[in-house]
């Protein structure tokens, strides 16, 4: 009896435990199933492009650029500026800037970055799949705006809708078969465009995901032969105006250290004087065309990968190591401009820019002697937005920005302002160039110092061309 009692007790415990386990398991299974099958409310995250703030704050002592426009012409100029800015936005904005959100706990798999297609070329969309769901049948849809969606060799065409159209619907009884179809989906943009994008809306039941397609025409590389000598790599460029004495001193100092490097001289003197030095290319311009017109001309004639900009009254010294600047540029391919110092002055600046709305314009603050982080492996160099008039630059990068010929005498920072966001700039203190002593040149002095009209014109140009409402020089 005792033995039977113990066995009966154990049997009762086992049976009770089993019932308890079944009850608890059933409870949680029902609860989980209820959660899975409970009606889902479709949540649509906010989409659209990230827009700049509606207004920006002009620093104290900023130039009010709208105030530089004559009152009689202001309304007409503002209207033209607004129209031109809309065209600029249409040209530079992209659907790829749309703010997208990845849905949580989604059974949809899709590419989130890096999917690029060529115009007119059907391209498989990689990684499309449906996971972790059990249904008696499966139905998904994909929809695009600019292109069309198709399939490779497919079976069960009666369960496929929209091949060759913007909306493609796929339905299969088997998840495995559905994923085989998804692996064959292609995207084609039927019109030629070199740089645009599209968004794909991928849906299953109440789940929806949106992912981007970049549409790019591959660019052709433009490579420079670096050769074996510094003269194969760098051209020195300068602009001169009625300062031939200083220019000849510059040439002698250059030849002391670099005999074979080509010097390009843009010359807009009213009475040109022929320079016959070897490896000097002199380009005569109409008189008084100005500072930036000369820079643009000089750089346009460069055939080497880099050019070194110098003023015509600079002086090459033993510290003017062009090779050291080339080394920095070659070691840091993302750099476009590297500045040095002039007689120890490493003038550089950063730019704070707020785009703001498309009506009043943006706010810009040039901050002198402000820099960002140090350049990796070159602690003597720092990332900045603008540098002094002594710099090494990538020829192709500068030609894309160019020096605005409208700026004749009041200009330097303006090039870097135009290149903000396009040029990666650094300033290095370990390469220096000298400056010649200032001599008397009455004829040159009459043109050297700009009048109030030049300054006023520059502010007007900032207002219209750069779509600014204010600018501050710190």
C-alpha positions in Angstrom: 0.0 0.0 0.0 2.6 2.6 0.9 4.4 1.7 -2.3 1.1 2.1 -4.3 0.4 5.3 -2.5 3.8 6.8 -3.4 3.3 5.7 -7.0 -0.2 7.0 -7.1 1.1 10.3 -5.6 3.8 10.5 -8.2 1.4 9.7 -11.0 -1.0 12.4 -9.8 1.8 14.9 -9.7 2.9 14.0 -13.2 -0.6 14.2 -14.5 -1.3 17.5 -12.7 2.0 18.9 -14.0 1.2 17.9 -17.5 -2.2 19.5 -17.2 -0.6 22.6 -15.8 2.0 22.7 -18.5 -0.7 22.2 -21.2 -2.8 24.9 -19.6 0.1 27.4 -19.3 1.3 26.6 -22.8 -2.2 26.9 -24.2 -2.6 30.2 -22.4 0.6 31.7 -23.7 0.0 30.3 -27.2 -3.5 31.8 -27.3 -2.1 35.1 -26.0 0.7 35.1 -28.6 -1.7 34.1 -31.4 -4.1 36.8 -30.3 -1.3 39.3 -30.5 -0.3 38.1 -33.9 -3.8 38.0 -35.3 -5.0 41.1 -33.6 -6.0 43.8 -36.1 -3.0 45.9 -36.9 -3.3 49.6 -37.5 -1.1 50.7 -40.3 1.3 53.4 -39.3 2.6 55.7 -41.9 5.8 57.5 -40.8 6.3 61.1 -42.0 8.1 61.3 -45.3 9.4 64.1 -47.4 12.7 66.0 -47.8 14.5 67.4 -44.8 13.8 71.1 -45.1 16.0 73.9 -43.7 14.8 76.1 -40.9 12.3 78.8 -41.9 14.6 81.6 -40.7 18.2 82.1 -39.6 19.8 84.6 -37.3 22.3 87.1 -38.6 25.3 87.7 -36.2 25.8 91.1 -34.8 27.5 93.6 -37.2 26.4 91.6 -40.2 25.9 93.3 -43.6 22.3 93.5 -44.5 22.5 92.5 -48.1 19.0 93.4 -49.1 19.9 97.0 -48.0 22.7 97.0 -50.6 20.2 96.8 -53.4 19.0 100.2 -54.7 15.4 100.8 -53.5 14.2 101.6 -57.0 15.3 98.1 -58.3 14.8 96.0 -55.2 11.4 94.6 -55.9 12.3 93.6 -59.4 15.6 92.0 -58.3 13.9 90.1 -55.5 11.4 88.7 -57.9 14.1 87.6 -60.3 16.2 86.1 -57.5 13.2 84.1 -56.2 12.5 82.7 -59.7 16.2 81.8 -60.2 16.4 80.1 -56.8 13.4 77.9 -57.6 15.2 76.7 -60.7 18.3 76.1 -58.6 16.4 74.0 -56.2 14.7 72.0 -59.0 18.2 71.4 -60.5 19.9 70.4 -57.3 17.2 68.6 -55.2 16.7 64.9 -55.5 14.1 62.3 -54.5 17.1 60.5 -52.8 17.0 63.3 -50.2 13.6 62.0 -49.0 13.5 61.1 -45.3 12.7 57.4 -45.0 12.0 55.2 -41.9 12.7 51.5 -41.6 9.6 49.8 -40.2 10.1 47.7 -37.1 9.4 43.9 -37.0 8.8 43.9 -40.7 8.8 40.6 -42.6 10.0 42.5 -45.7 13.6 42.3 -46.8 15.0 44.8 -49.3 18.1 46.8 -50.1 18.5 49.9 -48.0 21.6 51.5 -49.5 23.9 51.2 -52.5 21.4 50.0 -55.1 22.4 51.9 -58.3 21.2 51.4 -61.8 22.2 52.8 -65.2 19.7 54.6 -67.3 17.8 52.4 -69.8 19.4 49.2 -68.4 17.2 46.6 -66.7 18.8 45.7 -63.4 17.9 43.1 -60.8 16.8 44.5 -57.5 19.0 42.6 -55.0 17.8 41.1 -51.7 14.0 41.2 -52.1 12.3 38.6 -49.9 9.5 37.9 -47.5 10.3 36.2 -44.1 8.8 34.7 -41.0 5.1 34.5 -41.9 2.8 31.6 -42.5 -0.2 32.1 -44.8 -2.3 30.0 -47.1 -1.2 32.4 -49.9 1.2 35.3 -50.2 0.7 38.5 -52.1 3.2 41.4 -52.3 3.3 44.5 -54.4 6.1 46.9 -55.6 5.5 50.4 -56.9 7.8 53.0 -58.4 7.4 56.5 -59.8 9.9 57.0 -62.6 10.8 53.5 -63.8 9.0 50.2 -64.6 9.2 46.8 -62.9 9.6 43.5 -64.7 10.5 39.8 -64.2 12.9 37.4 -65.8 11.6 34.0 -67.0 8.6 33.4 -64.7 6.0 30.7 -64.3 2.4 31.1 -63.1 1.9 34.3 -65.1 -1.8 34.2 -64.1 -0.8 35.2 -60.6 1.4 38.1 -61.7 0.1 41.5 -62.6 1.8 44.7 -63.9 4.9 43.3 -65.6 6.5 46.2 -67.4 4.5 48.8 -65.5 5.0 51.0 -62.4 3.0 48.7 -60.1 3.9 45.0 -59.9 1.8 42.5 -57.9 3.0 39.0 -57.2 0.9 36.2 -55.6 2.0 32.6 -54.8 0.7 29.8 -52.6 4.2 29.0 -51.4 6.5 31.4 -49.7 9.5 29.8 -51.3 8.0 30.3 -54.8 7.2 33.9 -54.0 10.8 34.6 -52.9 12.0 33.0 -56.1 9.9 35.5 -58.0 11.1 38.4 -55.9 14.7 37.4 -56.8 13.8 38.0 -60.5 12.3 41.5 -60.2 14.1 44.1 -62.3 13.9 47.9 -62.4 14.4 50.0 -65.5 14.2 53.7 -66.0 12.9 54.1 -69.6 14.3 57.6 -70.2 17.9 58.8 -70.2 19.0 60.7 -67.1 22.5 61.0 -65.8 21.8 61.7 -62.1 18.4 61.1 -60.5 16.6 58.6 -58.3 13.4 56.7 -57.6 11.6 55.3 -54.5 10.2 51.7 -54.4 7.2 51.0 -52.2 7.3 47.4 -51.2 4.1 46.1 -49.5 2.7 42.9 -47.9 -0.6 43.1 -46.1 -0.3 46.0 -43.7 3.5 46.1 -43.9 5.1 48.6 -46.2 8.7 49.6 -46.7 10.2 52.3 -48.9 13.7 52.1 -50.3 15.7 54.2 -52.7 17.2 53.5 -56.2 20.0 55.7 -57.3 20.1 56.3 -61.1 23.5 57.2 -62.3 25.3 57.4 -65.6 28.9 56.3 -64.8 31.4 59.0 -65.3 34.5 58.6 -67.4 37.7 58.9 -65.3 40.0 61.9 -66.1 43.4 60.9 -64.8 46.7 62.9 -64.7 50.0 61.3 -65.3 52.0 62.2 -62.2 55.3 61.3 -63.9 58.5 61.2 -61.8 59.3 64.9 -61.4 57.6 67.8 -59.6 57.3 69.6 -62.9 55.1 66.7 -64.1 52.8 67.2 -61.1 52.5 70.9 -60.4 52.1 74.1 -62.4 52.7 77.5 -60.6 50.1 80.1 -61.5 49.8 83.8 -60.8 48.0 86.9 -61.9 49.9 90.2 -62.5 48.8 93.8 -63.1 51.4 96.5 -63.7 54.0 94.9 -61.3 56.7 93.5 -63.6 59.5 94.3 -61.2 57.9 92.1 -58.6 57.0 89.4 -61.1 60.6 89.1 -62.2 61.8 88.7 -58.6 59.1 86.0 -58.2 60.4 84.2 -61.3 64.0 84.4 -60.1 63.1 83.0 -56.7 61.1 80.1 -58.3 64.0 79.2 -60.6 66.4 79.1 -57.6 64.5 76.0 -56.3 62.4 74.7 -59.3 64.1 75.2 -62.7 61.7 73.2 -64.8 58.3 73.9 -63.2 56.0 75.9 -65.6 54.8 79.2 -64.4 51.5 80.5 -66.0 51.0 84.3 -65.8 47.7 85.9 -66.5 48.4 89.6 -67.3 45.8 92.3 -67.6 48.2 95.2 -67.5 47.2 98.2 -69.6 50.6 98.3 -71.2 51.8 94.7 -71.3 55.5 93.9 -71.1 56.6 90.7 -72.8 58.1 88.0 -70.5 60.6 85.8 -72.3 61.8 83.6 -69.5 62.0 79.8 -70.2 59.0 77.8 -68.9 56.9 80.9 -68.4 53.6 81.1 -70.2 52.3 84.6 -70.3 48.6 85.2 -71.3 47.8 88.8 -72.2 44.3 89.9 -71.3 42.4 93.1 -72.1 43.5 95.7 -69.6 41.9 95.8 -66.2 39.9 92.6 -66.4 40.4 92.0 -62.8 41.7 89.6 -60.2 39.3 86.6 -60.6 39.2 86.8 -64.4 42.9 86.4 -64.4 42.8 83.5 -61.9 40.2 81.7 -64.0 42.3 82.2 -67.2 45.5 81.0 -65.6 43.9 77.9 -64.1 42.2 77.0 -67.3 45.6 76.6 -69.0 47.0 74.2 -66.4 47.7 70.7 -67.7 49.1 69.1 -64.5 47.1 67.4 -61.7 47.8 70.2 -59.3 48.5 73.9 -59.5 50.2 76.2 -56.9 48.7 79.6 -56.6 51.0 82.5 -55.7 50.7 86.3 -55.8 53.1 88.1 -58.1 54.9 89.7 -55.2 55.7 86.5 -53.3 59.1 85.0 -52.9 60.1 81.4 -53.0 62.4 80.4 -50.1 64.0 77.2 -48.8 60.8 76.7 -46.8 58.6 76.6 -50.0 58.6 72.9 -50.3 56.0 72.2 -53.0 56.7 68.4 -52.6 55.4 68.5 -49.0 52.1 69.9 -50.1 51.8 67.3 -52.9 52.5 64.6 -50.3 49.6 65.8 -48.2 47.3 65.9 -51.1 48.3 62.4 -52.4 47.9 60.9 -49.0 44.5 62.4 -48.6 42.6 61.9 -51.8 39.4 63.7 -50.6 41.3 67.0 -50.2 40.9 69.6 -53.0 42.9 72.5 -51.6 45.8 72.7 -49.2 47.1 76.1 -48.1 50.4 77.1 -46.6 51.6 80.2 -44.8 52.9 83.5 -46.1 55.8 84.8 -44.0 54.4 82.9 -41.1 50.8 84.1 -41.6 48.7 81.0 -41.9 45.5 82.9 -42.6 42.5 80.5 -42.7 38.9 80.6 -41.8 35.7 78.5 -41.4 32.3 79.4 -42.7 29.0 78.9 -40.8 26.1 78.9 -43.3 22.4 78.4 -42.7 20.4 77.8 -45.8 17.0 78.9 -44.4 13.9 79.4 -46.5 13.6 80.3 -50.2 12.3 83.8 -49.6 14.6 85.9 -47.4 17.8 83.9 -48.1 20.5 82.4 -46.0 22.9 83.6 -43.3 26.7 83.4 -43.6 29.4 84.0 -41.0 33.1 83.9 -42.0 35.1 83.1 -38.9 38.8 84.0 -39.2 41.4 81.7 -37.6 38.7 79.0 -36.9 39.5 75.5 -37.9 38.0 72.0 -37.6 39.8 68.8 -36.8 43.5 68.0 -37.6 44.3 66.0 -40.7 45.1 62.4 -39.9 48.8 61.7 -40.0 49.5 65.4 -40.5 49.1 67.2 -37.1 50.5 70.4 -38.6 47.5 70.5 -41.0 43.8 71.2 -40.1 40.5 71.1 -42.0 39.2 74.6 -42.7 36.9 76.2 -45.3 39.3 78.8 -46.8 43.0 79.6 -46.8 45.5 82.3 -47.7 46.6 83.2 -51.3 49.3 80.5 -51.3 47.8 77.1 -51.9 48.1 73.9 -53.8 44.8 72.7 -55.5 43.5 70.0 -57.7 43.0 71.5 -61.1 39.8 69.7 -62.0 38.2 70.5 -58.6 38.9 74.2 -58.9 37.7 74.4 -62.5 34.3 73.0 -61.3 33.9 76.0 -58.9 35.9 78.6 -60.8 36.7 82.2 -59.8 33.8 84.5 -60.6 35.1 87.1 -63.2 32.6 89.6 -61.9 34.8 90.1 -58.9 37.6 92.3 -60.1 39.4 93.7 -57.0 37.6 92.8 -53.9 37.9 89.0 -53.8 39.5 86.0 -52.2 37.2 84.5 -49.6 34.4 84.6 -52.2 35.9 81.7 -54.1 35.8 79.5 -51.0 32.3 80.7 -50.3 31.2 79.6 -53.7 33.0 76.3 -53.2 31.5 75.6 -49.7 30.3 72.0 -49.7 32.2 71.3 -52.9 35.8 71.8 -51.9 37.5 70.0 -49.0 40.1 72.4 -47.8 43.1 72.1 -45.3 45.6 74.6 -44.0 49.2 73.4 -43.2 51.8 75.4 -41.3 54.9 73.5 -42.3 55.2 75.0 -45.9 55.8 78.7 -46.3 56.5 81.3 -48.9 58.0 84.7 -48.5 56.7 88.2 -49.4 58.7 90.9 -51.2 59.1 94.2 -49.4 56.5 96.7 -50.5 57.9 99.2 -53.0 56.5 102.4 -54.4 54.4 102.0 -57.5 52.1 105.0 -57.9 50.5 103.7 -61.1 49.6 100.4 -59.5 48.5 102.1 -56.3 45.8 104.0 -58.1 44.0 100.7 -58.8 45.1 98.6 -55.8 42.6 99.9 -53.3 39.0 99.5 -54.2 36.4 102.2 -53.8 33.1 102.0 -52.0 31.4 101.0 -55.2 33.4 97.7 -55.5 32.5 96.7 -51.9 28.8 97.6 -52.6 28.8 95.5 -55.8 30.2 92.5 -53.9 27.5 92.7 -51.3 24.9 92.9 -54.1 26.4 89.9 -55.7 26.2 87.9 -52.5 22.6 88.9 -52.1 21.6 87.6 -55.6 24.1 85.0 -56.6 24.5 83.3 -53.2 20.9 83.9 -52.1 22.0 85.4 -48.8 20.2 87.9 -46.6 23.3 88.7 -44.5 27.0 88.1 -44.3 29.4 88.6 -41.4 33.1 88.8 -41.5 34.6 87.7 -38.2 
